[in-house]
Amino acid sequence: MQKVASGKIKAKSADLLDEFNASISFDKELYKEDIEGSIAHVKMLASQNIIDDSAKEKIIDGLNSIKSEIERGEFLFDIKDEDIHMAIENRLTSLIGDDAKRMHTARSRNDQVALDFRLYVLRKAKELAKLLLLLEETLLSIEEVHTGTLLPGMTHLQHAQPINFAYHLLAYSSMFKRDIERFASLIKRNSISPIGCAALAGTPYDTDRELEAKLLGFKSVSVNCLDSVSDRDFALEILFNISVLMMHISRLSEELILWSSSEFGFIELSDEYSTSSSIMPQKKNPDVPELLRGKTGRAYGNLLSLLTVMKGLPLAYNKDMQEDKEGVFDSVKTAKISIKILNEALKTMSVKKEAMLNATKVGHLSATDLADYLTKKLGYPFRDAYKLTGEIVAYADENGKDVSELGLEELKKFDENIKEDILDTLKLENSMNARDSQGGTSEKSTKKQIDYFKKWLDTFSI
């Protein structure tokens, strides 16, 4: 089969070059986008009387046949075709003859690949956002039933203050909301058509780029052709967005791993999404969150790889840019299955409320409330209240008690002006509910946050 480069290159290329140069093994992922782009292109060419309607119809029918062949698994991908663009064009030529050669009028593989890849990224960004919306719904369904479920809020992985489980999960709802909005922003910002830019400088044909952009669902056409064929910012954006998303998933996964351990016992992952040890029959391993945590490294690597490829490239297209796709395909695939399996793992996990509650009785979680009591009720400067509270905590430790378990007479040893209302102040549930400021952990505030996310989900569209 004769290659597109044969106008200049006379000698047959080496088989090793074919293997090294070809991208068909991975860019066949873009077959839908390539066919859709070619259909829009020939419609534009016909509307501008650059090709006739007969050729247009034959090309479109042939392209639709090729799409069916690919989806039925009947299409033969040959490394000698180099890439998906030439594979489809060569097959089209075998189906309809010389009219297939008119399809490439007024375009280059440079703007063709830029178009296909951009369409792919925009579609996958939308798919990921929709999967994240389902994950948000799952989180909300858990949050709604755990606004009163106490657990230790932590800093430095040390018990700090009592919060509720819904409030803790709402932090992840917030993270995933930002992820969704980043994908939505990517789509809005990058809905710009590069097709019609040809190799780098536009085309002498009387084309209608606006029509072609409209047919493909873009909001506008690119301004500068040189930039358009060189630009891979959209690919870097989806890689960055996925990297941040995977970081959020990894953080939640780390907590699921900790919470499911014997030391915490806050949750139990379902048997469906756990594995057993090969030698220790009593073990139930949290392989899903562990793999999710590990796959984050792949996403980071793919982002760094493309940044490195692009950092020193002169304008316009360079063959280095063939390295732009595999990492994106991999990160998209990784992110999609990660969101799906995390969603299922959360749906099927069990929450151990009693274990969470017992954990709040360790670490003097209401100590800050005692300091606030001394400041508000007894007029202590906060630093003095802080110091006295430390002394009371030390006393509680010496006596094997949590601060919330101290009696009135014990507390009066430190200041006789302490009143009985301190006992209510130190109750863990009251301590949690005292934090009623906007965005705080009180049950009332938590429910407001849940309502906020429910309304956002009802109104958000992508």
N, C-alpha and C positions, 0 to 999 in steps of 0.2 A: 504494500500500500504506500503510495507516494505521500510524503509529508508536506505540510504547509511551508516548510523552510526550503523546499527544493529549488526555489527560484535563484538562490545564491549558492547554496551548498550543493556541490556536484557529486562528491563521493558519498557512498552509503555510510551512515553513521555506525559506529561500533555498537555491538550488542550491549557492552558495558555502559556506554553512554545512554542507550535507550533505558536501561534499568535505572541509572542514576538520575536521568533527566525527567522521567515520566512522573506524573502525579495522578494518573488515572486510578491507581489503587485506593486513593483516599478521596480525591475530589469528585468521584462518582456520587458522593453524598449530595452534590449540588444539582443532580439531574433535573429535579422539578423546577428549580429556579432557572436553570439554563434553558429549558424548553419554554417556560413561561416568558422569559426575556426575549427569546427568539420569535415567539408568536407576536408579542407586542411590537417588536422591531419590524417584522414584515408587514404588519398592519400599518405602521407608520410609513414605511417605504411605499406601500400601495397608495396611501392617502395623498402622498406627495408626488405620485406618478413616476416614482423612481423604478418601481417594478409594476407589472400589470396584475390585475385581479386574479387572472388564471394562475400565475405563478404563486401568488399569495395563498390561494386556496390549496394548491397542491402541497406547498410547504407546510401549511398548518395541519392538513390531514396527515401528512407524513410524520410530523413531530408528535401528534397525538398517538399515532400508531407506535412510534418508538417509546413513548411514555408507557403505553400498555405493555410492550415487550419487556421493558425494564421491571415493571411492577409484577409481571408474571414470572420473572426470573429467567426469561428466554433471551435476553440481550447478551451478546458476547462482548465482554470488555477485553480489549487487546492492548497490551503495553505499547505497541507500535503507534497507537493513536495519541499517545502522550498524555492527553487530558480529556476530561469529560466533554469539552467543547468540540474537539476534533472527532471524538468518538461518535457523538450525535450527528455532526455534519457529514462524516463519512458514511454512516448508516443511512442518513437521509438521501445522500447521492445514490446509494445502491437501490433505494426504494423508488425515487422519482426522477433520477437522472440529473441533467445539467441545471435544471431550475433550482436545485438545492444550493448551487454555488452562488445564486443571487442573494441568498439569505445574509451573507456576510458583508454586503454592500454598506458603506458608510459606518462601519464599526471596526474595531480591532479586538483582538483577544484581551488587550489591556483593559478597555472599558467593559468588555463582556464579563471578565472575571470579577472586576470591581462591582458590577451590577449583581451577579449571581451571589457573591459572598455577602454583599450588603443586604440583599433580600433574605438570605439565610439567617443572618444575625438578627434582623428585625423580627423575623418570625419566631426564632428561638427565644428571644427576649420576652416576647409575648407569652409563649408557652410556659416559660419559667415563672413569670409573674402570676399566671393563672394557677399553677401548682402551689405557689406560695400563698395565694388567697385561700386555697383549700386547707393548707396548714394552719393559717390564721383561724379559720373556723374551728378546727380541731382544738387549738389552744383555748379559744373562747369557751368551748363546750366543757373543758376541764376547769377553767377558771370560774365559771358560773357556780359550780358546786363546791368550791374550796375557798370562798372568801373568809370563812371563819376557821379554817384549818391552820393552826399555829405551827410554825417551824422557826428555827433560829436563822435570822438574817446574819450574814457573815461579812467581815472584812479581814483580809489577810488569811482567809480560811479559818478564822477564829470566831467563836460565837460572839455576836455583837449586840443585836437588839431583836426583840420578837417581831416577826412579820407574819403574814399569812401566805399560804402556798399560791393562791391566785395572784397575789401581788408579785411574787417572785417570777411566775410565768409571764406576767404582763410585761416584764422587762424584755423578754424574748419576743413577745408580740410587737413591742416597739421596734426592736431590731429588724424583724422581718418586714414590718411596715416600711421602714426606710429602704430595705432591699427592693421591695415591690416598686416603690417610688423611683428608685434609681433605674430600674428596667424601663419604667414608663417614660422617664426623662430621656433615656437612651433612644427609645423609639421616636419620640417627638423630635429630638435634635438631629437624628440621622435619617429622617425620611426625605432624603435628597437623592435624586437620580443622577448617576454618573454616565448613563448610556448616551451615546452621541458624541462623547469626547474623543472617540477613536484612540489613536496611539498615545497622544499627549497634547495635540494642538487643535483639536476639532477636525472638521471635515469640509471639503468644498461642496458637498452635495447640499441641496436645499432641504434639509431635514426639519422635523418638528419635534424638538426635544420635549416640549411641554405636553404634547399629545402622548408621546411614549411614556412619560412619567405618570400621566393620569391613568393610562391603561394599566400600569403596574402598581397603582395605589400610592405613589409617592405624593408628598405635599408640594414639592418644588423640584427644580433642577439645580445642579451645582453651578456655581458662578465661574470657576476657573478650571479649565480642562486639565491643565498640568497638575494641579493639586488633586483633581478627582481620581486620576488613575494611580496616583502615588499614595493616596490616603488610606490608612488602615486604623485610624483612630477609633472607628466604630468597633473594630475587632478587639482593640485594646480595651475599650470601654466594657464590652461584655465580659472579657477576661477579668478585668478589675472588679466588676460587679459580682461575678461568680466567686472571686477570691474573698471578697468581703462577706458574701452570703455563706461560703463554706467556713469562714472564721466564726460566724455566728452559730452555725450548725455544730462546729467543733466545740464551742464553749458550752452549749447545751448538752452535747454528748458527754463531755467531761463530767458535768454534774449528774447526768443519768448514771454514769459509771460509778461515781462516788455514792450516790443515793442508793444504788442497788447493792452496794457492798454490805457485808455483815456489820461493819463498823457503824454504818449509817442506818441501813434498813428502812429508808424512807419510801422506797418504791420497790416493786417487783416487775421486771419485764416479762411479758408473756412467753410461754414456751415456743410459740410460733416464731418469735424474733430473738431467740437465744440459742446457744449451742452448748453441748456438753464437753467435758474433758475426755481425751482419748485414754486416760489412765485412772482418773479420779472420778468415780461414778456419782459422788455427792455434789459435784460442781455444776453450776449453771453460769455460763460465761456471757457477758454483755457484748457479744461480737458485733452487733449492729452499731452501737455508738462508738465502739473502738475503731471499726472500719471507717465510719463517718469522720472521726477525728483524724485518722490517717490519710484519708483521701484529700484532705485540705492541702497537703503538700503537693499533690498533683496540680491542683488549681494554681497555687502560687508559682510552681515551676513553669506552667504554660504561659502565665502572664510575663514572667521575667524573660522567658525565651523570646517572645515576640518583641518585647521592648528592646532586647539586645539585637535582634535582627534589624529593627527599624532605625536604630540610633545613628548609624553613619551612612545611610543610603542617600546618594545624590538623586535628584529628580531626573527622569520620572520613574517608569517601571524598571525594576531590576529583578533578575531571576531569584535573588534571595527571597523575594516576597512569596515565592511558592511555599516557603516554610510558614506561612501565616495561618494555614487552615487546620492542620492536624491537631494543634494544641487547642484551637477553638472547638473543633468537633469533640475532642476528648473532654474538655471542661464542661461543655453543654451536656454530654452524655452523663458525666459524673454528677453534675448538679441535679439533673432530672431524677435519676434513680435515688440520689441522696434525699431529696425532698420527699419523694414518694415513700421511701422506707421509714424515714423519720416520722412521717405522718402516721403510718400504720403502727409503728412502735409506740407512739404516744397514745393512740386510740385504745390499744390493748393492754397498756400497763396498769398495774394496781397501785393505788396510793395508800400508804400505811400511816393513817392519821395519828394513831396512838404513839408510834415510834417518833414521829415528828414532834408531838406534844412533849414526850419525855425528854427529847433533846433540848427543848427550850428551858428545861429546869437545870441545865448545866451551863455554867459560864456567867451567871449573874446578869442575865439579859436586861433586867429592869434597873440596873445600877444607875444608868443615866437619868431615869425617872426619879431616883432618890436624890441625885444631885440637883435636878430641876426643882424638886419639892423644897429642898433646903434653901434654894435661891428665891423661889416664888413665895413660899409660905413663911419662912423664917428670916428672910432678908440677907442671907449670906452672899457675899461676892462669889461669883461662880467658881473662881479658882480655889477659894476656901472650901466651898461646897464639894468641889472635885476632890480635894485632899481628904476631907472628912469621909466622903463616900469610899475612898480607897481604904481607909482604916476600917470601915464597917465591912467591906468586902473581905479584908484579911481576917477579921473576926469570924465571918461566916465560914471561910475556908477552914479555919482552925477547928470549927465545931461541926464540920461535915455537912453544912447546909448551903442552900442557894439563898441569895439575898431576899428573894421573894418569899422564902419560908421563915424568915426571922419574925419573932413576936414583938409586940409593942414594948414590953419591958426591956427586951434586949436592945432595941433601937434607942430607948430613952437613956441608956447608959452613955450614949455619945452626945445626946443633947436632950435635956429634960423637957424642952419645949415641943418636941415632936409629939404630934397628936395621933389619935386613932385612925384618922383618915389616910395616914401613910400606908396602912395595910391594903386599902383599895388601890392606892397609887402603884404599889409594888406588884399587884396581881398581873400576871403575864398578859392575859387577855386585855385588861385595862391599859396596860403599857402599849400594846399594839394599837388599840383604838384611840389612844391619846394623840397619836401622830395623824391628825386629821387635816393637816395642811394640804393644799392642792398638790396632787401627785404623791401623797403620803400613803402609808400602809394601813390606815384604819379601814375597817370593813366598809364604812360608808364611802370613803375615798376610793377604795378598790372597786366598788360597784359603779362609781361614776366613771372610772377608767374603762371598765368593761363596756359600759354604755357608749363611751366615746368610740371604742373600736368597733362595736356593732353598727353604729351609725356610719362610721367610715366605710365599713365593708358594704353596707347597703347602697352607698352613693358612689363608691369608687368604680370606675370603668377603665378599661385599657383596650 
